[in-house]
Structure formats: structure tokens, C-alpha cells
Amino acid sequence: MSKPSLAVSHTTVVITPAEATKLLEGNTRNRPIRQDHVNKLARAIQERRWRLNGSTIVISKTGKILDGQHRLWACMLADQPFETILIRDVDDDAFTTLGDQLARTGSDLFAYYGVKNARKVAAAMTLLYYHLQPGGLSSINKNASPTPSQDELYELFCNGHQRIEDITGQCIAFRDLLAPSVAAFFKYVFGGIDQEKATTFFEQLLYGTGPNVTLPVYHVRRRLEADRARKAKLPRLEKMALIVKAWNLHLAGAPCKALRWGFDEDFPEIQQEA
């Protein structure tokens, strides 16, 4: 086994916005910036959610930033310092070996903390995150709300929404009709409005309405069953809009002859009361 190089130096430092700017100015090979990722990191720094986690800023012998460019841009955007490990004097050609790590997802963080059905819970929490933003669920396709980071999702989960874990487990039964994460999100939100009516709504959605074809759930279930047999699937946002429309009618106790939604319409608002 060869001896490790003594030329590379590393230290734990606090990088200020001015120092981040200086490092970026000395970087002669800027890679394309993903602004959404910069925004996530900046929010983490501003909201004091950034932690010293072993991630490094890697600077080559000639001053090129081999790893950590987005964190430096985030530091400038947040206009606040952050603590990190700084590694200097790495060979320039080491860049090709960086970035091989498997990127973590929101579900990885949920799984790390022992949340059951972590991937589905993380997906349901993503919908809840958008639901709570200005513009609600319609902002998903309009880029009107920032993409949540994994720690933002888990923080939201811990901030009074842990019950969605149990609900997600219950909604595995919907997997042949609807993504369990979508079912869990709606069951959680609708239950917060009217638990009894939400229970009836999802029982009818799962098991059918019998001969009563005037119930709103009959029409959304019929659309979802037809979609299951199609090669060209309904867009997820359209499915969610149909569910919201059916819920609003169900909550009001109103009959329904047909149920449809088009992308030229505004996304329906979830009614809070009959």
C-alpha cells in the first residue's frame, strides 16, 4: 500500500461571503450552475440548517474549484458564512474522480431516521410541501415554488406531520389505482378538514360506490380504473385535480354526472368546508 500524499492540506474553516467570492473569482473553469440547488443550499445557510457534515470544498493546486462550487455560490446568495472542511493543493486532474458518490434523496433521510415506507412518505411530504406554498399544488408544474431539499421535507414532517407515516402505510392498498404517496397526501389533508367524510371518500375510492353512479367518487374511480388499462397515462397533476374536484363535491354532498379537468383550467382549490 502506498503512503498517502502529504502535499494535500485540509482544515475546518468558516467561509464568509467575501472569501467565497474570492475563491470563485480564482476559478478558471466554472461548471454550469444549477440555480435550484444553489437556492436550496442558500436557504439552509440562512435558516441555520446547514451543519458541518464532512462535505468538503476542494481546491486544486492552481486554484480551480474541483468540488463545492454550488456551496460557495449559496454562501454569496445567503450573504452569511458557513462552516466546512477546506482541502487545498489537490491535483487538477483529480476532478474526473469527483462526483462518483450516489446522490442522496429525501427518502434516504427519512429511512435514516427509521420512517417506515420512507420513499412513499417523502413523496407524500413533497406534495404537502407544495400544498402549503403560495399557489398550492398548481405550483408544481409552474415552478412557482422552490424545490424542497431533503432536510426541509424532514423538518416539515417533524413539525407536526408525523401522522402521515401511518396514513402512508394504510394507502399501500391503493397502489393498483393510485400512487400510495398521492393517496396518503390527500387522505391526510382531507382528514384534517373532515375526518368522517374523508374516511368515506377513501373507502368509496378503494372499494367502489356500488350502484350509486351519482357520487363524485364513482367518477374519479372510473377515470383511474380506465387509466390503469391505458398505455398513455393521465398526467399526475390531472389525476390530482380530479381527486380535488371529487372531494369538493363529496364534502358539499353534491351529486355528480361527470368529472373532468383540463390544463387550461386553474388547479382546483381544496375546499375546507361544505
PyMOL commands that set and color helices and strands:
alter all, ss='L'
color gray80, all
select helices_A, chain A and resi 17-25+35-46+69-78+92-97+106-112+118-131+136-140+150-158+163-174+180-193+195-207+216-228+236-252
alter helices_A, ss='H'
color red, helices_A
select strands_A, chain A and resi 9-15+56-60+65-67+82-90
alter strands_A, ss='S'
color yellow, strands_A
deselect
rebuild
show_as cartoon
